Every structure is written in C-alpha cells, then in structure tokens.
Amino acid sequence: MTFIGSLVMLKDMDKKLSSLLILFLVLFSAFIVYTIFNTPITNLARAKEEFIPSSDASLIFAWPLTAKVNSDRVNINVFIRNAGNLPLANKTVTLETSLGVLESNNIATDKSGKANFILTSDSPGLAEITAVIDNQIQLKQNVSIKFE
C-alpha cells in the first residue's frame, strides 16, 4: 500500500465517521429536548390554542333585563374566554340587536376579556342580542331585553 493510497482510505473513513457523528448528535439533541420538555417536538411547534376564543366558554350578560322606553340604558357585558376559561384581550366583539340602538356595536376586549356595550330603545318590544367574536365566532349564548 502506498502513501497516497493510505491517505485516500483515511479520507473515506473520516467522511463515514463524520456522518455517524452528526447523526448521533442530532438524535441525542432530539432525545434531550424530548426529555427536558416531556413533550414531542411537534407539540412545541404548534400554534398556541390559548389565544383561540371559545363560543361555549364566552359569556354575555345584560342589566336590567326589563327597561323603560326612551329613558333606561341597558348595560351589556361580553366576556371572551378560551376553552380553558382564560380571558382573551384585544378580541373584537360585534353585537347585533333586533330592537333598539347600540352606542357602539364593535368593541375590543380589555385585559380581563370584557367588552361593555350600552343599548337604548325608543319603541317597546323584545330585543334579542347576539355577539360575534372577530367576525368569525358567534357566541352560543344570547340575551333578551324587554323594553316597556
């Protein structure tokens, strides 16, 4: 075996050894990440579900439920929550009513997930109030206000 032949053989072994070393480091790193975080890597890369509003967990309240025409102002509070019942800030809430006038029908939630609306009416009847979050998710709960 010549000196040049020995160098070519050594170079081929270095490539194989380098490849095996890289493969080992990648697998070892994946194992460490899995062990430390105790979750698969795919779960770490997923979008956070805590910022997605829940139609079931969100709430709508109104007071008073019976109001006088042309004089009473009805406070309507909408609380936006995620599936874990945590409040969501900066979500746009749109209210729709079958009777009366809302002072504003689009309001962003505060840090407690609350949006406050005011409803008045100049005619008697039953106002059915529905809420939509970010023009996509309609609350399953709605509220009715009677104007006399």
Backbone torsions as a table, in degrees:
resi	resn	phi	psi	omega
1	MET	NA	133.9	-177.5
2	THR	-90.6	169.8	179.6
3	PHE	-63.8	-42.0	-179.9
4	ILE	-66.5	-39.1	177.1
5	GLY	-62.9	-37.2	178.2
6	SER	-65.8	-40.3	179.2
7	LEU	-65.7	-40.1	179.1
8	VAL	-64.8	-42.6	179.3
9	MET	-65.4	-39.8	178.5
10	LEU	-65.9	-38.5	179.0
11	LYS	-64.2	-41.9	177.8
12	ASP	-64.0	-38.4	177.9
13	MET	-68.0	-37.1	177.6
14	ASP	-62.3	-40.0	179.4
15	LYS	-64.6	-44.3	179.7
16	LYS	-66.1	-43.0	179.2
17	LEU	-64.7	-41.3	178.3
18	SER	-62.9	-43.5	179.3
19	SER	-62.3	-45.0	178.7
20	LEU	-64.6	-38.5	178.9
21	LEU	-64.7	-43.0	178.4
22	ILE	-64.2	-45.0	178.6
23	LEU	-59.7	-44.2	178.1
24	PHE	-60.6	-45.3	-178.9
25	LEU	-64.0	-39.5	178.7
26	VAL	-64.8	-47.4	179.4
27	LEU	-65.0	-39.9	178.5
28	PHE	-64.8	-41.5	178.1
29	SER	-62.2	-43.3	178.4
30	ALA	-62.4	-40.3	177.8
31	PHE	-63.0	-43.0	180.0
32	ILE	-64.1	-45.4	179.2
33	VAL	-60.7	-44.8	179.7
34	TYR	-63.1	-40.8	-178.4
35	THR	-69.9	-44.5	-177.4
36	ILE	-67.6	-49.0	-175.6
37	PHE	-87.1	-12.5	178.2
38	ASN	55.3	27.6	174.6
39	THR	-140.9	152.9	176.6
40	PRO	-64.7	155.1	-179.4
41	ILE	-60.6	-32.3	179.9
42	THR	-62.5	-34.2	178.4
43	ASN	-70.4	-30.4	178.8
44	LEU	-70.9	-26.5	-176.7
45	ALA	-91.3	-7.0	-178.1
46	ARG	-73.7	155.8	175.8
47	ALA	-68.4	148.0	-179.1
48	LYS	-73.6	124.9	179.1
49	GLU	-79.0	-10.4	-177.0
50	GLU	-71.5	-10.4	179.3
51	PHE	-101.5	4.7	-179.4
52	ILE	-94.8	121.9	-179.9
53	PRO	-66.9	149.1	177.6
54	SER	-111.6	127.2	177.1
55	SER	-67.7	-31.5	-179.2
56	ASP	-77.6	-41.0	-174.6
57	ALA	-82.6	-21.5	-179.4
58	SER	-75.0	152.3	-172.7
59	LEU	-129.5	153.1	173.3
60	ILE	-134.0	130.3	-179.8
61	PHE	-128.9	150.5	176.0
62	ALA	-140.0	146.3	176.7
63	TRP	-150.9	131.6	-6.2
64	PRO	-77.3	159.0	178.7
65	LEU	-84.7	-16.8	172.7
66	THR	-123.7	124.4	-175.1
67	ALA	-131.8	158.7	178.4
68	LYS	-89.8	139.7	178.0
69	VAL	-64.9	140.4	175.9
70	ASN	65.4	6.3	180.0
71	SER	-137.2	-42.0	-175.9
72	ASP	-84.7	142.8	173.4
73	ARG	-109.2	128.9	-179.5
74	VAL	-99.5	125.6	176.0
75	ASN	-87.9	126.3	176.9
76	ILE	-118.6	121.7	179.6
77	ASN	-113.6	129.4	176.7
78	VAL	-116.2	128.2	179.4
79	PHE	-113.0	116.3	-178.9
80	ILE	-93.8	126.6	-178.2
81	ARG	-130.1	157.7	172.9
82	ASN	-92.8	-176.6	-177.7
83	ALA	-63.5	-24.9	176.9
84	GLY	-87.2	9.3	178.8
85	ASN	65.9	26.7	175.7
86	LEU	-93.8	142.7	-179.3
87	PRO	-69.1	146.3	178.9
88	LEU	-117.7	120.9	178.8
89	ALA	-88.6	159.7	174.6
90	ASN	59.8	34.7	172.7
91	LYS	-103.5	133.1	-179.0
92	THR	-82.9	124.5	178.8
93	VAL	-108.5	129.7	176.8
94	THR	-115.1	124.9	177.1
95	LEU	-101.9	145.6	173.1
96	GLU	-127.2	140.6	-179.2
97	THR	-131.1	147.5	178.3
98	SER	-88.7	-11.0	-178.6
99	LEU	-152.5	141.2	175.9
100	GLY	92.9	-175.3	-176.6
101	VAL	-128.9	132.3	174.9
102	LEU	-92.1	137.4	176.9
103	GLU	-61.3	-36.7	174.6
104	SER	-150.4	137.8	-178.6
105	ASN	-106.6	-4.7	175.9
106	ASN	-126.4	116.5	-180.0
107	ILE	-138.8	139.5	176.0
108	ALA	-84.9	144.6	180.0
109	THR	-74.4	150.7	176.6
110	ASP	-85.7	-169.7	-175.7
111	LYS	-66.5	-18.8	177.0
112	SER	-93.1	6.2	178.8
113	GLY	79.8	15.5	-173.8
114	LYS	-102.6	137.5	171.1
115	ALA	-126.2	128.8	-176.0
116	ASN	-110.6	129.4	-179.3
117	PHE	-123.2	156.5	176.2
118	ILE	-123.0	131.2	179.9
119	LEU	-121.4	134.3	173.3
120	THR	-131.2	162.5	177.8
121	SER	-146.9	144.5	175.3
122	ASP	-107.5	9.6	175.9
123	SER	-139.0	145.2	-179.2
124	PRO	-73.3	157.2	178.0
125	GLY	145.2	-169.6	-178.0
126	LEU	-109.2	121.3	178.4
127	ALA	-96.3	119.9	175.7
128	GLU	-96.3	121.9	-176.2
129	ILE	-109.2	129.1	174.3
130	THR	-124.6	152.0	-178.5
131	ALA	-125.6	142.5	177.7
132	VAL	-127.2	134.7	-179.2
133	ILE	-99.3	125.8	176.9
134	ASP	50.5	35.7	179.6
135	ASN	55.3	25.1	-177.0
136	GLN	-133.0	-42.9	-170.2
137	ILE	-113.7	117.4	177.7
138	GLN	-90.3	133.2	177.5
139	LEU	-64.1	139.8	177.7
140	LYS	-71.9	-28.7	179.6
141	GLN	-88.0	140.9	170.3
142	ASN	-134.9	175.3	-176.1
143	VAL	-137.5	149.4	178.8
144	SER	-119.3	137.5	178.6
145	ILE	-124.9	131.2	179.5
146	LYS	-98.9	123.5	175.4
147	PHE	-102.2	127.3	-179.5
148	GLU	-115.8	NA	NA
